[in-house]
Amino acid sequence: MSEVKNSLTGQADDGARTPRPFMAGKGFKSATAHEAAKQEHGSLARFLKICAAGTALAALARPVLAQSEQQAAASAHLFTSSQVVGVSVVIGVISAALLSTLWLVRQRGNLENESREIRSALSDAQQRISQYQALIADKNRRIVIWDGNSRPELLGQLPPETGAPQDGEFLAFGLWLKSHSASELEKAIDRLREAAQSFDMVVETIRDEILEAQGRVSGGRAFVRFVALNNLRAELAELRIERDRLITSISAFQTMLDAIDMPAWQRDPAGRLTWVNQAYGDAVEARSPQQAINEGREMLTTVARERIRATTTPESPFHDKISTVVRGNRTFFDVVDVKVPGGSAGIAIDVSDIEAVRAELERTLKSHAETLDHLATPVAIFDGERRLQFYNQAFVALWELDIAFLEGRPDNSELLERLRAAKKLPDQLNWKSWKEAALSVYRALDTQSDLWHLPNGQTLRVFATAHPQGGATWVFENLTEQVDLETRYNTLVKVQGETIDHLSEGVAVFGPDGRIRLSNPAFRALWGITETEAKPGTHIRALGEACAPSYDRPDGWKTFAELITSFDDERRSSQGTLELFSGLVLDYAVIPLPNAQTMLTFVNMTDSVRAERALTEKNEALRKADELKNDFVQHVSYELRSPLTNIIGFTDLLRTPGVGPLNERQAEYIDHISTSSSVLLTLVNDILDLATVDAGIMRLNYAEIDLNDLLDDVSMQIADRLHESGVALEITAPAYLGTIIADPQRLKQILLKLLANAANFSPEGTSISLECHREGTDFVFSVRDHGPGISPDMIATVFDRFATGAKSGKRGGAGLGLSIVDSFVSLHHGDVTIDSEPGKGTTVVCRIPSVNIPHSAAAE
């Protein structure tokens, strides 16, 4: 039976349950717990009523059941099996009702006990809530609670003197907290709500009140407590804020010092570096300021540091200029070093440029003083107290004053009195007024000038200029020489006028307005105008109209008028030639003069022009004759080469056995004919080549030439000629000369002509040498013989045409070989030189440059 009761009640053996408060929302809610208890109590009451009704029914059925049992026992034999089952069901229902009644009675007792416990816990909770609310209601603290995304709840309040709002504007921290405190607090609250990161911090209101803010997370809620601090805690918080402010200021100050280009440093009491800025590190060539501190790199010398340490006191900082070496250059710094309780601090300002400017200013002032001292114009400078500060030698020579008096720095008024006493100033009716007018320059804004007529006959123009900082400068210009110069100038002008009037060239001078200032008779005679038409003041256009009958062309007087009246910044000169209707040829020149004046000159060149034209006509005739000569040479050369070719061909044919045998005399004649024909053909070819060069139609056929093959070919072709002359050929060249881009045929002709010329003048049994080498891309070769040489007066003509040395050579010739060599070398843009001494042979050196790209070139 007890097991059944336990299964029904579920807590029969547990005894009384411990009462616990109901937590809901944002704290204890007593009203909600009370309503839940009332609902549960009402359900139990209804259930108990139902159970009581069942119990009553069971009580009413109990006599009936007893009677039925007695009857059943008396007449057991009278019931059927269905009756027995019905009776059993009734008995079971009655038993269940009894058990339910017992359970309900026990449950009712438990509910009453729990109700009493709940009411007791509710009363305790309400009492604690009242205590908490009384505690939170303290004016020295306020709590802000966030529960999820719901609106925050505000509990408590802060003192009014803090300036904290009591309404919903409390969370607008920027309205009542200082900007840096509001910014840090908002960031801390964001971290608290998002990452559950607690914080403790001190904030400062705009009324300079100190609050302590504590952020925590509990039960899934985030809350921040604001506490108004008492005196000690507020003072501690203020000290913390002041410390943070000082740390920030020091950091900003050090950052600023790192940014400026002035070395700064801090030292401990022992003089060791504890902090330097970036400029200091750069000055001592350290990779970073920390390296300069670790290695103790000093920018100032030991003597300078000891001097600073010895002279610096807390009341009197060190301030002086110090010279040191920075990055290998001598540098001047304006150093300021102060002593502080923890050591010292200093800064250095680079004043090298200022020192250089100061030194340059001193040199400039000294140079100006020296310059003024060497001027011929007297100069005197007075300071702000009107005392003589500077004077030059010309000033001493002008007034003939005592040096001792001037070195005593006299007052300007005293100086004028001394000059008046020496009778060196102009005589004045009212001396006092004149002196005051002269000394008024110290109060004047503009420069004052005056003429002083001295008793000794000199005339001075005096300029007095006041200085902005006080004082004045007096300049005495001696006009005596100027007057003499003006007199002489007027005399010179008259002389020049007379001179111009007697010139054979026509001269006219015009002003900037285009009007004539002067003209000479030659000008009027050349243009056939009268003196009235060319009188001073006549405009150039009117003068052009007067000269129109002699010369009326657009390029005449209109051009002169444009040049004379032009407003160009740079005035142009012009010259040329014009021919008048009368046949006179004039050379004109437009020459700018000072003061914007212009001179127009005309020279009669009629006789010279006529002579020049005659010479030009003769020269043209000679040029045409030269052209005819060239045409004749070319025609004759071509006409001669054709029959010579036939003669040489038939001579070679007569030598062949097929024609028939020749006797000895015929063979000798045939050899002479062949030799003469070859010489004549060579001469004709040479003449034709020279004519082609002279006509400017010679073209070079550039090709790449192997120089070693070229030398082999030349040595084979010249072998017969060398054998005939009885001389040997020595070729000196590197094993491989390379290639060159030139005309193969003309280059071969150059070598053959030089070798043939050397063989012609070399004695039998000697040798001629051919030396070849390369200089860059140039091909340089020289031919040397051991002949009689050339006299110095003949060297200049060896390259001339038809210059022969037949008297000393084995063979005579037309003298065209070296001329052809010179022409072909020039066509290759090379050069040829000759060196010879009588009795020591001759050396000809040629340089042939190589072209970059093969092309055809015509002779110029």
Buried (B, 14 or more C-beta within 10 A) or exposed (E): EEEEBEEBBEEBEEEEEEBEBBEEEBBBBBEEBBEEBEEBBEEBEEBBEEBEEBBEEBEEBEEEBEEBEEEBEEEEEEBEEEEEEEBEEEBEBBEEBBEBBBBBEBBBEBBEEBBEBBBEBBEEBBEEBEEEEEEBEEEBBBBBBBBEEEEBBBBBBBEEEBBBBEEEEBEEBEEBBBEBBBEBBBEBBEBBBEEEEEBEBBBBBBEEBBBBBBBBBEEEBBBBBBBBBEEEBBEBBBEEBEEEEEEEEEEEEBEEBBEEEBBBBBBEEEEEBBBBBBBBBBBBEBEEBEBBBEEEBBBBEEEBBEBBBEEBEEEEBBEEEBEBEBEEEEBBBBBBBBBEEEBBBBBBBBBBEEBEEEEEEEEEEEEEBEEBBEEEBBBBBBBEEBBBBBBBBBBBEBBEBEEEEBEEEBBBEBBBBBBBEEEBBEEEEEEEEBBEEBBEBBEEEEEBEBEBEBEEEBBBBBBBBBEEEEBBBBBBBBBEEEEEEEEEEEEEEEEEEEEBEEBEBBBBBBBBEBBBBBBBBBBBEBBBBEEEBBEEEBBBEBBBEBBEEBBEEEEBBEBBBEBBBBEEEEBEEBEEEBBBEEEBBBBBBBBBEEEEBBBBBBBBBBEEBEEEEEEEEEEEEEEEEEEEEBEEBBEBBEEBBEEBEEBBEBBEEBEEEEEEEBEEEEEEBBEEBBEBBBBBBBBBBBBBBBBBBBBEEBEBEBBEBBBBEBBEBBBEBBEEBBEEBEBBBEBEBEEEBEBBBBBBEBBBBBBBBBBBBBBBBBEEEBBBBBBBEBEEEBBBBBBBBBBBBBEEEEBEEBBEBEBEBEEEBBBEBBBBBBBBBBBBBBBBEBBBEBBBEEEEBBBBBBBBBBBEEEEEBEBE
